[in-house]
Amino acid sequence: MQSAIAKESEISIPQVNSSFMYTMACYAARYYAIKSEKEPVDLESFIKEHTEFFESSIRSSIDYYTTDDENT
């Protein structure tokens, strides 16, 4: 945990919280609305694609903050 705190201080990235996740969901919804006006968009595929990307981003961040290796 100390390593995570040190890395956060070092790069000045705010902690991910529910407000950030809500904001990202709103941006995705707005993007869907704009995109679906121009072309047919499958809602389930759109949600799956964005969920996979968001999950990948969270996992990468967790790996970064929980790895003690200074070269990471």
Secondary structure, 3 states (H helix, E strand, C coil): CHHHHHHHHHHCCCCCCHHHHHHHHHHHHHHHHHHHHHCCCCHHHHHHHHHHHHHHHHHHHHHHHHCCCCCC
